[in-house]
Amino acid sequence: MLKRHKFLERKRELFFQGVSRSTMKNDIRNFHSLSQLVLSAGHLKPNPAVKHSKTTHFEIEILDAQTRRHICIVDKVTQTSTIHDVKQKLHKACPKWYPSQVGLQIECGGPFLKDYITIQSVAASSIVTLYFTDLGRQVSWTTVFLAEYTGPLLIYLLFYLRISCIYDVKESSRRLRHPVVHLACFCHSIHYIRILLETLFVHKVSAGHTPLKNLIMGCAFYWGFTSWIAYYINHPWYTPPSCGNRQVTVSAINFLICEAGNHFINVILAHPNHTGNNACFPRPNCNPFTWMFFLVSCPNYTYEIGSWISFTILTQTLPVGIFTLLMSIQMCLWAQKKHKIYLKKFNLDMHMKSAIIPFIL
C-alpha cells in the first residue's frame, strides 16, 4: 500500500510538471507571435491633425469719387472674387445702379478697374476702399457697331430711291442717272454689308459696355455724313467724274481690291497664329491680300483708307473727300497707338514695319 501511494504521488507530480511546461510553452509561443505582429506593423504614428483651411474675406468700402461720401460696405468678399462680383453685390445693396453703369477706381482720377480683376490683386489689407463713379446708361459694343453701320446702309438706299420728300419728282423723272450713280450705290452697300457681317460672324466684339452718349455720337457722325454724301451723289443734277469711264473703272476695281483685302486681314486678326502658349503677331500666308503684313502692322486700316480714297475718286464729290480725310486721320491715330503696343509685345516681328502707310507712317 505504501509503495502504491508513493507511486501515485510521483505520477501526480509528473502530471503537474507536464501541464506547467506545456502552459509555459504556449505563453512563450503567444508572446513570440505578439512580438512579430508589433514588429511587422512598424512604428506607431499618431493620427494626423485635421487642418482647417482659412479663407480670407475682404471688406470693401465704396465711396463716391467726387464727394468722398460713404455709399455702402460690401462684406464677405473672398480672394477669388472679381470686380464684377463686387458690382453685383453693390447692385443688390443699391438696386438703382446696374453693374454695367458702375465704374470702380482704386484712387480718384485713376483708371477704372476691369471686371475680370480679382480683389486679391488690388487689396493691401483686409479692408479695401474703392471709389464709385456713375457711368450713366450703358449699351453693349455689338449694339453700337450694328447701329452705326446699319444706319448708313439704309439711309443711302433711301436717297438712291429718290423719294419725293428729298428730291423734286419732276427733276428726278426728267434726268436719267449716270451709270456711276448705280455703281456708287453698289460699292457703298457692299462696304457696309461686309462690316455688318464681320461684326456678327468674324470680329470678337468685346463683351463690355460703353456709355449711351458714345452710341449717339457715333450714329450722328456716320448717319450725318452718309446723308450728306448720298444727297449729292444721287441728286438729279449730279455730274459724273471728269475723266470719264477710265477714272470710274480704275477706282471701282481698286475699291473692290481694298474691300477684299480688308476682309481677309480681319479674318486673320480674328484667328491669330499661336506658337506654344505665347501668341505671335499675325503672319501673311499664301493669300496675296495678307502680304501687306510685311510692310505695316495695321493693314486693315490701310485697306479701309484705300477703299474710301477709291470711293472719293469714283464719285468725285466734296462730302466723300471730307469724310475720307476725317476717317484717315482717325485711323492713323488708332494705328500709331496699336503700333506702339505691338512694338512692346512683338519687338522682333515689328522690325522695319510702318504703322499704316508703308515706309511713311
HUPEMO-V589671 format. One record per residue. SS is DSSP state (h for helix, s for strand, l for the rest). OMEGA is omega in degrees with one decimal (* if undefined). Layout:
SS_OMEGA, SS_OMEGA
//
This chain:
l_-178.4, h_-179.1, h_-179.8, h_178.8, h_178.5, h_-179.4, h_178.8, h_178.8, h_-179.4, h_179.9, h_178.4, h_-179.7, h_178.9, h_179.3, h_-180.0, h_177.4, h_178.5, h_178.7, h_-178.4, h_179.6, h_179.1, h_177.7, h_-179.8, h_178.9, h_178.3, h_179.0, h_-180.0, h_-179.6, h_178.7, h_179.3, h_178.5, h_178.6, h_178.0, h_179.8, h_178.2, h_178.8, h_179.8, h_-179.3, h_179.6, h_-179.6, h_-179.7, l_-178.5, l_176.7, l_-179.2, l_176.5, l_178.4, l_-179.2, l_-180.0, l_179.7, l_-179.7, l_179.1, l_179.8, l_-179.2, l_178.3, l_-178.8, l_176.9, s_180.0, s_175.7, s_-175.6, s_174.7, s_-176.5, s_179.8, s_175.4, s_-174.8, l_-177.7, l_-174.8, l_-174.2, l_179.6, l_179.1, s_179.9, s_178.9, s_176.1, s_176.9, s_-177.0, s_179.3, s_177.0, s_-177.0, s_-178.5, l_-176.6, l_179.0, l_-179.0, s_176.6, h_177.2, h_177.5, h_177.5, h_178.3, h_178.0, h_178.4, h_176.8, h_178.3, h_176.9, h_179.1, h_-179.7, l_-173.2, l_-177.4, l_-179.9, l_177.3, l_-178.1, h_-177.0, h_-177.9, h_-179.4, s_173.5, s_-178.2, s_-178.6, s_174.6, l_178.0, l_-179.0, l_-178.9, l_179.5, l_179.5, l_177.2, l_-179.1, l_177.4, l_-176.8, l_-175.6, l_-179.1, l_179.8, s_179.7, h_-178.2, h_-177.5, h_-179.1, h_-175.2, l_173.8, l_177.6, l_-179.0, l_177.4, s_-176.5, s_177.9, s_177.9, s_-178.0, s_-172.9, s_173.6, s_177.4, s_-178.0, l_-179.0, l_-178.8, l_-175.4, s_174.4, s_-179.1, s_179.9, h_177.9, h_177.4, h_-179.9, h_-176.7, h_-179.6, h_179.8, h_-178.1, h_-173.0, h_175.3, h_179.5, h_179.8, h_179.7, h_-177.4, h_-178.5, h_-179.8, h_179.8, h_177.2, h_177.6, h_179.4, h_178.5, l_178.8, l_-179.8, l_-170.4, l_-178.9, l_180.0, l_-177.7, l_176.0, l_-175.2, h_-179.1, h_178.8, h_-178.9, h_179.9, h_-177.3, h_-174.6, l_176.3, l_-179.8, l_174.4, l_-179.9, h_-179.5, h_178.2, h_177.3, h_179.9, h_178.6, h_177.2, h_178.6, h_-178.5, h_179.8, h_179.8, h_178.5, h_-178.2, h_-175.2, h_173.7, h_176.8, h_-178.7, h_-179.9, h_179.7, h_178.0, h_177.3, h_-177.2, h_-168.1, h_-175.6, l_-174.7, l_172.8, l_-175.7, l_179.9, l_179.5, l_-178.6, l_-177.4, s_178.1, s_-179.6, s_-178.9, h_-179.0, h_177.1, h_175.6, h_-178.8, h_179.8, h_179.6, h_178.7, h_179.0, h_-179.6, h_-176.2, h_-178.2, h_-179.7, h_179.1, h_178.1, h_178.4, h_-179.9, h_-179.1, h_-176.2, h_-179.5, h_-177.0, h_-176.2, h_-176.5, l_180.0, l_179.5, l_-178.7, l_179.7, l_178.9, l_-177.8, l_179.5, l_-173.0, l_-178.0, l_172.3, l_-172.6, h_179.6, h_178.0, h_-179.3, h_-176.4, h_-178.3, h_-178.9, h_179.0, h_178.3, h_179.1, h_177.3, h_-179.3, h_177.5, h_179.9, h_178.2, h_178.1, h_178.8, h_178.6, h_180.0, h_-177.4, h_176.9, h_179.0, h_177.4, h_179.1, h_179.8, h_178.2, h_179.6, l_-176.3, l_176.0, l_178.6, s_174.4, s_-175.9, l_-179.8, l_-176.0, s_178.0, s_178.5, l_-178.2, l_-179.1, l_-178.3, l_177.4, l_178.7, l_-177.6, l_178.2, l_-177.6, h_-179.9, h_-179.4, h_-178.8, h_176.7, h_176.8, h_177.1, h_-171.4, l_-175.3, s_179.6, l_179.6, l_-177.1, h_177.5, h_176.2, h_178.1, h_178.9, h_179.9, h_177.3, h_178.2, h_178.5, h_-176.4, h_173.5, h_178.0, h_179.0, h_176.6, h_178.4, h_-179.3, h_-175.5, h_-179.7, l_178.0, l_-178.0, h_-179.9, h_178.3, h_179.3, h_178.7, h_178.3, h_178.9, h_179.5, h_-179.7, h_178.2, h_-179.8, h_178.5, h_-179.4, h_-178.2, h_174.7, h_177.6, h_177.8, h_-177.6, h_179.0, h_177.8, h_178.3, h_-179.1, h_177.2, h_177.5, h_179.8, h_179.7, h_178.9, h_-174.4, h_-177.7, l_-173.2, l_-176.9, l_-177.8, l_-174.1, l_-177.1, l_176.3, l_175.6, l_172.7, s_-178.2, l_-173.7, l_179.4, l_-176.0, l_175.7, l_-177.3, l_-173.7, l_*
//
